[in-house]
Each structure stands twice: as C-alpha cells, then as structure tokens.
C-alpha cells in the first residue's frame, strides 16, 4: 500500500534521521526476534470484533474514520471530512453505502444504496486494521522501545515509518508517517466488546 493510497482513500506515512537519533537516545534495541509483536498481531487478527478510529492528515486534507470490524465478514461505520460524513456497511460480498450527508444528520434519515462487490469477504479486504497488520506481520528489522515497535517500509520510492503499540495481548495503535505525504494514526479498541455491525435502524436501502 503506497503512502498516497493510505492517506487519501477510504478503503483504505517521518523524518528518519530524527527517528534514528531518538533511538540512540532512548536506547532502542534491535530485536533478533519480535514474537511479542507477532503474537499481538495474531491475537488482534483473531478477535471476534474491534473498533477502529483512524485520523489521516495530508498536506491537503484531514480525514477521520470510525469503523467496527465483526469477524468474519462485517465492517461498518463512517468516514468524515469536515462537517460531512459518508456511511458504509459491508456484510459478506454486499456493500451498503450512503451519500454524503452532514455529520449531524440522524442515522435513521440516512439513505443507503446496496451493491455487490463480487468479493467473498469484502470486509477483510477493505478493513484498514487487517491491511496494516499484514504489513506488520511481514516487517523485518523491527526495533522496540517498551511497548512500541518500529520499522520502515519502502514502496515505489516512498518510505513509511510504522510505530505499532502493543497493549496486553493485542495491538492498540498503528502510527504511520511519511515525509512530504502526511500522517495516519489508527487506534484499535473495544476488542471482543464492540457493537454488532448492522444498518442503522430506520435507514432506507435502494439497489440490489
């Protein structure tokens, strides 16, 4: 996933020299093994549900996303830009997406259009947490400072700095930044205790 896509797409990174210097000052050590991180990744991926709050800031815009993933195949919530929101609910291969409405619009007044993606599990494919954790799983040269694990990923000439926070047996935060592109923070909470994913009560649906 490129920095641009991460920072500008709903379906759904700063300065490496400064970070390296901070590592020396703080005593960050290179881990020959990062089993604690990988164990937390696997536990989070195996959770029955979780809530995620994403904040993306680029040189041109700011976007927030509030989503709930419910295993195995549901994802729902909204993306917000300024005072406007767009809602989405994914169940299996079906996507229910609203038009853009004001953030203050009652959810029972929001109209959705249904479409089929052709994907057997569109929720996993479009969940920012699932996508980012696959990157974390493949990470090498991981460094640790307390509960925070850091690594870089370079793709198509763009280097992203990942800082992943472990809380207990789960991932609680993924912070990604890239020079001249922007910054994304993805907080994960309410693991195993998030609300069920469903269309808002009273919402209207069109399409097939």
C-alpha positions as CSV (number, residue, x, y, z in Angstrom):
1,X,0.0,0.0,0.0
2,X,1.5,3.3,-1.0
3,X,1.6,6.3,1.2
4,X,-0.7,8.2,-1.1
5,X,-3.3,5.5,-1.1
6,X,-3.2,5.1,2.6
7,X,-3.7,8.8,3.1
8,X,-6.3,9.6,0.5
9,X,-8.5,6.5,0.1
10,X,-11.3,5.4,2.5
11,X,-10.9,1.8,1.5
12,X,-8.4,2.3,2.8
13,X,3.1,8.0,6.2
14,X,8.6,11.0,9.4
15,X,11.9,12.0,9.4
16,X,14.2,9.0,9.6
17,X,17.3,10.8,10.7
18,X,15.5,12.3,13.7
19,X,13.9,8.9,14.5
20,X,17.3,7.2,14.4
21,X,18.8,9.8,16.7
22,X,15.9,9.4,19.1
23,X,16.5,5.6,19.0
24,X,20.1,6.1,20.2
25,X,19.0,8.5,23.0
26,X,16.1,6.3,24.2
27,X,18.1,3.0,24.0
28,X,16.0,1.3,21.3
29,X,17.4,-2.1,20.6
30,X,17.3,-4.3,17.5
31,X,15.4,-7.4,18.3
32,X,16.6,-10.7,16.9
33,X,13.0,-11.9,17.4
34,X,9.8,-9.9,17.8
35,X,7.5,-12.6,19.0
36,X,5.7,-10.3,21.3
37,X,4.6,-8.1,18.4
38,X,3.7,-11.0,16.2
39,X,1.7,-12.7,19.0
40,X,-0.3,-9.4,19.4
41,X,-0.8,-9.2,15.7
42,X,-2.2,-12.8,15.6
43,X,-4.4,-12.1,18.6
44,X,-5.9,-9.0,17.1
45,X,-6.5,-10.6,13.7
46,X,-8.2,-13.5,15.6
47,X,-10.5,-11.2,17.6
48,X,-14.3,-11.6,17.2
49,X,-14.6,-7.8,16.8
50,X,-12.9,-4.5,17.4
51,X,-13.5,-0.7,17.0
52,X,-11.1,1.4,15.0
53,X,-10.6,5.1,14.8
54,X,-8.4,6.4,12.0
55,X,-7.1,10.0,11.6
56,X,-5.3,10.9,8.4
57,X,-3.6,14.2,7.8
58,X,-2.0,15.1,4.5
59,X,-0.7,18.4,3.1
60,X,-4.1,18.9,1.5
61,X,-6.7,17.4,3.8
62,X,-7.8,15.8,7.0
63,X,-10.0,12.7,7.2
64,X,-11.4,10.6,10.1
65,X,-12.8,7.2,10.0
66,X,-14.8,5.3,12.7
67,X,-15.3,1.6,11.9
68,X,-16.2,-1.6,13.6
69,X,-15.0,-4.9,12.3
70,X,-17.0,-8.0,13.2
71,X,-15.5,-11.4,12.3
72,X,-15.7,-13.0,9.9
73,X,-17.2,-10.7,7.3
74,X,-18.7,-7.5,8.6
75,X,-17.4,-3.9,8.6
76,X,-19.4,-0.8,9.3
77,X,-19.0,2.9,10.2
78,X,-18.3,6.2,8.5
79,X,-15.7,8.4,7.0
80,X,-15.8,12.1,8.0
81,X,-14.3,15.1,6.3
82,X,-15.0,18.4,8.0
83,X,-18.8,18.5,8.7
84,X,-19.7,15.8,6.2
85,X,-19.9,12.1,6.6
86,X,-20.4,9.0,4.4
87,X,-21.6,5.8,5.9
88,X,-20.7,2.2,4.8
89,X,-21.8,-1.2,6.0
90,X,-20.3,-4.3,4.4
91,X,-21.7,-7.8,5.0
92,X,-20.2,-10.7,3.1
93,X,-19.9,-9.5,-0.5
94,X,-22.6,-6.8,-0.2
95,X,-21.8,-3.2,0.4
96,X,-24.3,-0.6,1.6
97,X,-23.1,2.9,1.1
98,X,-24.7,6.2,1.8
99,X,-24.4,9.5,0.0
100,X,-22.5,12.3,1.7
101,X,-24.6,13.9,4.5
102,X,-24.0,16.4,7.2
103,X,-22.4,14.9,10.4
104,X,-25.4,16.0,12.4
105,X,-27.9,14.0,10.2
106,X,-29.8,11.4,12.3
107,X,-28.8,7.9,11.1
108,X,-32.4,6.9,10.6
109,X,-32.6,9.6,8.0
110,X,-29.6,8.3,6.0
111,X,-30.3,6.6,2.7
112,X,-28.1,3.7,1.6
113,X,-27.5,2.1,-1.8
114,X,-26.7,-1.6,-2.0
115,X,-24.2,-3.1,-4.4
116,X,-22.4,-6.4,-4.7
117,X,-18.5,-6.4,-4.8
118,X,-18.0,-9.9,-6.1
119,X,-15.6,-10.5,-3.2
120,X,-16.4,-13.3,-0.8
121,X,-15.1,-11.2,2.1
122,X,-15.1,-7.6,1.2
123,X,-15.0,-6.6,4.9
124,X,-11.5,-8.1,5.4
125,X,-10.3,-6.7,2.0
126,X,-11.4,-3.1,3.0
127,X,-10.6,-3.1,6.7
128,X,-7.6,-0.7,7.5
129,X,-6.6,-2.8,10.5
130,X,-6.5,-6.1,8.5
131,X,-4.4,-4.4,5.8
132,X,-2.0,-2.8,8.2
133,X,-1.5,-5.9,10.3
134,X,-0.5,-7.9,7.2
135,X,2.3,-5.3,6.7
136,X,3.3,-5.6,10.4
137,X,3.4,-9.4,10.1
138,X,5.9,-9.1,7.2
139,X,8.1,-6.5,8.9
140,X,11.8,-7.0,9.3
141,X,14.5,-5.0,11.2
142,X,12.0,-4.3,13.9
143,X,13.1,-2.2,16.8
144,X,11.5,-2.0,20.2
145,X,11.1,0.8,22.8
146,X,8.9,-0.5,25.7
147,X,5.6,-1.4,24.2
148,X,6.2,0.4,20.9
149,X,7.7,-1.5,17.9
150,X,9.1,0.5,15.0
151,X,10.1,-0.4,11.4
152,X,10.2,1.2,8.0
153,X,8.7,0.1,4.7
154,X,9.7,1.4,1.3
155,X,7.5,1.0,-1.8
156,X,7.7,2.8,-5.1
157,X,10.3,5.2,-3.7
158,X,8.2,6.2,-0.7
159,X,9.4,5.3,2.8
160,X,6.9,4.9,5.6
161,X,7.7,4.8,9.3
162,X,5.5,2.4,11.3
163,X,5.1,2.7,15.1
164,X,3.0,-0.1,16.5
165,X,1.8,-0.1,20.1
166,X,1.1,-3.4,22.0
167,X,-1.3,-3.3,25.0
168,X,-1.5,-6.7,26.7
169,X,-2.0,-9.3,24.1
170,X,-3.4,-7.0,21.4
171,X,-2.3,-4.2,19.1
172,X,-3.8,-0.9,20.3
173,X,-2.3,1.6,17.9
174,X,-0.7,1.8,14.5
175,X,1.0,5.1,13.6
176,X,2.3,5.6,10.1
177,X,4.1,8.6,8.7
178,X,5.9,9.6,5.5
179,X,7.8,12.8,4.7
180,X,6.0,15.2,2.4
181,X,2.9,13.0,2.3
182,X,1.3,13.0,5.8
183,X,0.5,11.0,8.8
184,X,-2.1,8.3,9.8
185,X,-3.0,7.2,13.3
186,X,-5.1,4.1,13.7
187,X,-6.4,3.3,17.2
188,X,-7.9,-0.1,18.0
189,X,-10.2,-0.5,20.9
190,X,-13.1,-2.4,22.4
191,X,-11.7,-5.8,21.3
192,X,-14.3,-8.5,21.8
193,X,-16.7,-5.9,23.1
194,X,-17.6,-3.7,20.1
195,X,-21.3,-3.3,18.9
196,X,-22.6,-5.6,16.2
197,X,-22.3,-4.3,12.6
198,X,-25.7,-3.5,11.0
199,X,-27.5,-0.9,9.1
200,X,-28.9,1.9,11.3
201,X,-32.4,1.3,12.4
202,X,-34.8,3.1,10.1
203,X,-32.3,3.6,7.3
204,X,-33.7,3.2,3.8
205,X,-32.0,1.0,1.2
206,X,-32.1,1.0,-2.6
207,X,-30.4,-1.1,-5.2
208,X,-29.9,-4.9,-5.3
